Amino acid sequence: MLLLQCAVVAVTLATAFAAFAYWNEHRLDREYQLRALAVARTVASEPSVRRAAAEFSAANARPGSGAAHTARATLADGPAQTVAEAARARTGSLFVVVTDDQGIRLAHPERSQLGKKVSTDPSGALAGHEVLARHRAHLGDEVVAKVPVYAPGSATEVVGEANAGLAASAVRAQFLRVLLGGLGWLVLALLLGVAASALLARRWKRLTLGLEPEELAGLVQEQEAVLHGIGEGVLALDTEGKVTVVNDEARRLLVPDAAPGRDLGELGLTPRVEDVLRSPSHAPVMAAVGERVLVISSRTVHRDGRDLGTLLTVKDRTDVESLTRQLDAVQAMSSALRAQRHEFANRLHVVSALAHAGHLTETTDYIDSILGAGRLGEALPGIDAVHDSYLRAFLSAKAAQARESGVTLVIGGATWVDGTLAAPVDVTTVFGNLVDNAIEAARHGQRAEAFVEVELMTEDTTLLITVADTGDGVPADRAADEVFREGVSTKNHASVVGGRGIGLALARQIARTGGGDVYLAERGGPPTPAPEIQQPGTGTGTGTGTGTGTEPVSGGAVFVARLHDAMEASK
């Protein structure tokens, strides 16, 4: 690179110097021609020169040449020769020549040339034109100016010409002096160019971390192959917060119009993702972006002690999160079935003992008494109001999960779902997050008994979900919308990869994607110093009851979710 830059500088300077030389050569020629022209004009305007030229031109017009030859014998001491020689000596000209209208020399620096015809064509000046030329004559290379000599008292009658010439060697000498001066500047400019190229090459090497162009090209090819071939999103920022690298997966998951050169603030990232980028750490963090659940992590990149910026990696965890929710429901159902199996096994042992003992009447009575328990779904009071099999199974599973945590789940008396779910995954994700949070709150609450009450109602294709608990509620110093922010949680973050604080944020995003919402209806609070323990009913905390005469669950937080297009349209 350094050699290439030096070659470019040298070629550029050489071209500039050639243009400089060409321009100065023509400039000096023109300058010396104008100097000769000034001398010739001065001589041609002398009255004595005009009279002498007029006399000899008139003599040429008379028949015979004797008078002319007699006149030429006196040329050496004539007025034209005197004026011409004085001008030549005064100006340092190579020659000053005066001729008559026939081109016969009346003045010349060599007396032997007096009375002879000039060696160059005088027709231009004798025609009344001023002529500037450069040619070779018997005195050598000359820069010549020729002007007409007019008759005394006339501005149109040409009676001769005046020539003034300067030696071309003087022009060349002056040209060489100019070139030598320019050459000095050329060498200085070349040295400055080489020094600047060396500094530029040094800076280039520092900016490219010591890599050569071939190595940079290889790195770019490898980077393109790796960035667009991996299944993770990659977003890199420089130290000023501008995007330097972004692959297709990062555009798909985060910002479709992300491009190198854009500022971090212009990307429109969610606050959670921006916080992770501005505070890099190696710990993975979960974030909800649109309908997706992502695991993101960021770290600072250093090389040779220099901070190169921040690198963000993104993994799509949406499918895993959905499967996790479904697996949670299956595990809860499995736990409930194991409990039922154990319960039925104990009852069968009683039936077997009564039958073997021959107590047929007692056996019959016992079987009739336990038939009311029915299937697993019938063990949860109020579940008959839910006609969707998916929701029934989900409620039964969550009830079993709650029992394992020491919490009782009850169904509100206003519950009525007579349709079929159109989006079971979205509904169970939102519903499951609300119920899971309520179970956790009730389990760790300060009240003597832990209850969670759910109420589901439908209106056309809209499903309304209300979840209340007997926990300690949402602290008064926390804004209602803050609990829906990613990363906000009162649970232990260390036990979960990616941290907690994603459930409510994800539930709200899913609801709002369909035009619905999830919000905090009542923030609740911890019990008073002497709480009155109330039995759970099946209301929603809004005054509805279960029909059993008990009070509704109250004291803790109440969350409401409205999910549009969650139910299939009735036919």
N, C-alpha and C positions, 0 to 999 in steps of 0.2 A: 504493500500500500504506500509506503514511504517513497519507494522508487517511482511508482506510478505518479504520485503527486508531484515529485520533483521533475519528472519528465513533462508533465502537463505545464508546470510553471516555466520550464525552460523553453518549450515550444511556444507558449504564449508570449514570453518576453522576446524571443527571436522574431516572431511575427510582428510584434509591436515595434521592434528596433528596425526591421526592414521597412515598415510603413514610415517610421520616423526618418530613415535615410532617404527614401524616395521623395517624401514631402520636402525635406530640406534641400535636396539637390535641385528640385524645380524652383524652390523659393530663392535659392542663391542665384540661379541662372536669371530669374526674373529681376532680382535686386540689382545685379550687375548690368543687365540690359538697361534698366531704368537709369542707372548712373551714367552709362554711355550716352543714353538719350538726352540727358540733361546737358552733357558736355557738347553734344552735336547741336542741340538747339541754341546754346549760348554762342557757338562759333557762327552758326548760320544767320544769327540775328545781328552780327557785327556789320555796321555800314560799310567799312572798308572791304570786307569779304564780299558783300553783295555787289559793290561797285566793280570789284575785280572780276567776279564771275560774270557780271553783265557785259563788261568790256570784252572778255575773251569769247563769250558766246556770240556777241555782235561781230567780232572779228571772224569767227567761224562761218557766219552767215554771208560774208563778203566773198566774191569770186577770188580764187587763188589762195594759196596757203602761205605766201611769203610773209605777210603781216603777222600771221599766227605764229610761224616759226620764230620771227624776230621777237615777238612778245614773250615766247616761252623761254628765251635766253635770259630774261630778267626775272623768271619765276622765283629763283632762290632768294632774291632780295625783295620780293614783292610783298604787299600788305597781307595777302592771304596766308603765305607761309609764315609770316611773322606772328599773326594772330593764332594760327593753328599750333605752332610750336610753343607759344606762351601758354596756351590752354593745356597742351599735353604735359608740359612740365609742371604746371600748377595742380593738375588733377591726378597725375601718375598714370595716365592712360597709356596703352600700348602704342596707339597711333591716333592722330587726328588728320583727316584727309579732306581736302576741298577740291571739287571738280567743276568743270563747266557743263554746259548742257549736252556735251558729247561724251562725257565721262572721262575727259582728260584731266589728269591730276594737276591742280594748281598749288597744292600744298601736300607735303608728305614728309615723314621723319627721315627718309633716305632721299637725298637730293638726286641720286641717280634715277629715281622713279618719277621725278617731275617731268611733266609733259607727256607722260605715257598714259595709256588707257588703264582704268582700274581693272583688277583681276576678277571682281565679282560683278554681278548684274546690277547696274544703277537704275534700271527702268522704273522700279517702284517709287523711288524718291523723286526721279525726274517727272513722274506722273502726278506729283503733288501729295504722295503718301509717306507717312513715317513708317519705317520698317525696322523690326527688331529680329535679329537672327543670330545663329551660332554656326560658324562654318570654318573651314580651313583655307587660309590664303598663304601668300609667300612669307608672311611673318609668323605663321604657325596657327594653332587653334585660337579662334577669336570669338569674343562675345561682342556683337556689332549693333550699333544703332545708326540708321540712315535717315536724314531729314532733308527736305527740299530747301534750296536757297532761292529766295525771291528777288526779283529786280528791285532796285531802289524805288520807293514810293508805290510799289505794287504788292498786293496780297495774293495775286493769282498767277502772275507770270513767273514761271520757273526758269531760272538761268543757270542752275547747277545743283549740286548736292554737297552736304557736309556729313562726313562719316567720322564716328568716334568708336574706338574699339578697346576692349580690355582683354588681357591675356587669359585664356581658359585655365592656364596653370594657376593663376591667382584664385580663380573660382574653386578649383580643385583643392588648393591649399586651405582655403577657408572652410570648404566642405569637410576636409579631413579633421580640422580643428573642432568643428561641430560634432563630427562622429566620435571623436575621442572623448569630448565632454559627455555625449550621450552614452558612450560605452561605460564610462565610470558609473553613471546612474544605473545602467543595465546590470552591471556586476553587483551593485548595492541592492537593487531590486531582486536579483537572483538569490543573493545571500539571505535577504529577508524572507523570500518565498520558501527557500529550503528550511529556514528556521521555523517558519510558520507551519510548514508541512510536518516537520519533526514534532512540534508541539501538538498538532492535530492528531498525528499518529499515536502519540503517547496518550492523549485523551481518549482516542478511539479504543486503544487497548485497555485503558482503565474502565471505560464504559462497557466493553464487551468481556470484561473479566479475564483478559489475557487470551481470548480465543481468536483464532484466525478465521478469515471468511469461510474457508471450507468447513471448518468445525462448526461455525454458526449455521451454515446451510444444513449440515447434518443434524444439528440440534433441532432446527425448525421442523425438519421432516419427521424426526422422531417424536417431537412434541405433538405435531398434528396427528400422527398415527396413534399415540397414546391417549391424547385428550379426547379424540372422537371415537376411540375404540373401547374405552372403559365404560362400565355401567353406572358410574358415579358422576355427579355434577361437580365441576371444578370452577371456582371463581377466584381470581387473583387480583389484588389491589396493590398499587405502589404506595410509597410512604406518604404521598399527598392525597390518598383516597380515591385515585382514579383506576378504572378497570384496565388491566393489562392483558389478562387471559380469561377467556370464558368459553366453555365447550357447549355443545348442543344440549347435553343433558341438563346443565345448569340453566340454560334458557328455558327448557321445557318445564323444569320444576320451580324456578324462581321468577325470572323476568324474561319474557319472550324477546324483548327488544334490547337486551343487554348487548353492549358492543365495546371493544377496547377504546379507551379515551374518555368514556363517560364518567362523570363524578358519582360517588356513592349516593349522594343525596338525590340524584336525578333518577335512580333506578326504581324507586317506589317499592322498596322492600318492606316487609312487615317489621314492626318495632322489635320483635324477638330476634329476627335475623340480623337486623342492624346492630343490636346490642352485642350479639355474638361476634360480629365483624370488628366492632370498635373495642371489644375487650377479649382478645384472643386467649383461648385456653385449650388444652388438649382434650378436655372432657367433652364427650358427645352430649348434645342437647337436642331434645325433641321440640319441633315447632310445627304449627299448623299453617299451611299456605294454601289458601283456597280450600279445595276439598281434599287436599293431600296432607298426610302426616309425614314429616321429614325428620331425619336424624342429621344434624349438622354439627360440624366441629371446625374450629379455626385455629391457626397457629401463625406465629411470625416466622419469616424466612430470613436467615442470615448467611452470608458468605464472606469469608475472610474478615470477619468482624464488622461487616456492613449490613445495615438493616435494609433488606430489599422489598419489604412489604408484608402483606398478610395473605394467607391462602385459606380458602373456605372449601370444604368438601361437603357434598350433599348426597344423602341416600334416601331413596323413596321407601317409606315404611308403611304406606297406606294399606297394601294388601296384607302385610304381616299384622298390622293393627286390627284389621277387619277379621282376620282369621283368629287372632288372639281373643277378640270379643266373643266370637262364636265358640271357641274352645272353652272359654270361661263358662259360657252357658251350658255347654255339654258336660263339663266337669261338675258344675252345680247340680245338673240333672242327675248325673251319675251318683253324686253324694246323696241326693234325695232318694234315689232308687235303692241305694245300699241301706239307708235308714228304714225305708219301707220294707225291704226284704227282711231285715232283722226283726221288725215289728210283726210282720206276717208270720215269720218263723216261730216267734214266741206264741202267737195265737194258735198256730197249727199244733204246737206241742200241747197246749191246753185241750184242743179238740181231740187229739190223739189219745190223751190220757183219759178223758171222759168217755170216749168211745170204747176203749179197751176195758174200762171199769164197768161198762154196761149201763151207764147213766144216759140213756137215750134222750130223755126229756131235757136234762140239763144241757146235753150237747146241742140239741135243736135250739134251745133258748139262747145259748151262747153264740151260735152261728147267726141267728137272727139279729142279735144285738150288735154284732160287728159288721154286718152287711152295710150299715149306714155309712161306714167310713169310705167304702167304694174305692175308686181308683185314686191315683196320686193327685190328680187335679182336683178332686172333690175335697181334699184335706184342707184347702185354702178357702175360707168363707168368702163369698161374694164373687168367686171366679166364674160362676154361671153367667154373670153379666157380660163376660168377654167371650165372643163367639169365634174369634180368630184363633185357630189352633196354635199358630206360632206364638202369639202373645200369651196364650194359656200356659204353654210349656215354659215360656220365658219367665212368667210370673211365678210358676211353681218352682223353677230352678232358683230364682232369686230369693224366694221364701226359704228354701232349704239352705241356701248360702247364708242368709241372715240368721237362721236358727243356729248354724254352726258358729256364728260370731256372737251369739247371745242376744240377738236382736229379733224382735217380732215384726214381721211385715204384714200389714193389713191392707185390704182394698176398701176404698172409700165407697159410701153408699150411693153416691151419684154416678158411679162408674156405669157406663153403657157403651159397648163396642159391638155393633151388630154387622160390621162389614169385614172385609178381608184386606190385609196389608198389601199395599202396592210396592212399598220400598222397605222390606223387613230389615235389611242390613242397616239403613240409615236410622230407622226407628229404634232398633235395639241398641245401636251405638249411642244415640242421644239418651234414650230411656235408661240404658245400662249405666252410663256415666252418672246420671242424676241419682239412681238408686244406690250405686256403689258409694258415692260421696255421702249420701244420707246414712247408709249403714255404718260407714266409718265414723261419721259425726255422732250418731246415736250410741255407738259402742264406746266411744271415748268421752261421752258427755258426762256431766256431773249429776244427772237425774238418776233416781233409784231404778227406774225401769227404762229399757231402751226399745223404742218403737219407731217404725218407718211406715208412713201411710202413703199409698199411691192412689191416684184417681185418674181414670181415663174416660174421655168423652169424645164423640165424633160429631162433626157437622159437615155433611156432604163428604168431601174428600179430605177434610182437615181433621187432624187428630190433636186433641188438647190433653196434655199430660201435666199433672200436678203431683209433686213429691214433697212431703213434709217429714220432719224428724224431730226427735226429742233431744237433739244435741245442744251444744252451747251457742249455736247460731253464728252469724257473721259479725266480727268485731265492729263496734260503732265507728272506730277511726278508719275503717277501710271503706272506700267508695263502692257502691253497688256494682259498677262496671269493672272494678279492679279485679274481682274474683274470676272474671272471664279472660283476664290477660294471661298470655302464655308465661309459664314459669312461676305463677302465683299459686302457692299451696301451703297448707299448714302441716303437711305430712313430711315424713323423713325422705329427703331426696336421695340420700346416699345409697339406698337399697335398690334403686331402679336405674337401669342404664338409660342415659338421656335425661334423667331427672323427672320430677313430676310437674304438675301444673299445666297439663296438656288436655285433660279430659273435658273440662267445662269450655275451654276455648274451642276445642274440636266440635263439641256439641252445638255451640252457638254458630259456628261457621257452617255446619251441615244444615242447620235450621234456616239460616239466612240465605243460603244458596237456593233453597226452594221458595223463598219469599216469606218464611216464618221467622221465629225468633225464640230465644231462651233468655229469661230474665229472672231476677230475684224479686219475688213478690213480697216476702217478709224476711227481715234479717234475723229475727228472734234474739235470744240471749241466754246467758246462764241462769240457773234457778236462783231464787231469793234465798236468804239464809235458812228459812224454814219453809221449804217448798211443800206444796200440797200435791201428793202423788195422785195422779189421775189415771184411771183405767183407760186403755185405748179404745177408741171407737173406730168407725170406718168412715169418718168425715174427712174433709180436706183442710181443716183449720179455718174454714170460712163459715162455720156454723152448720154445715151439713152433718148428718149422723148416719149411722149404719143401720138403723132400725132396731138396735139392740138396747137402746136406752143409755149407752155409755157416751162419754165426752170424746170429741175428736182429738187426734194427736196434736199437740201444740207445744210451744216453748222454743223449738228450734227454728231453723231456716225453712222457708218454703220457696221452692223453685217451680216455675211454670214454663213449659215448652209448647209452642204452637207449630205444628208441622203441616205445611200445605202439601197437597197431593200425596199424602202418606197412605191414604185408603183408596181402594179401587172404587170407581164411580159405580153407583147402583144402576142395575139394568132395568 
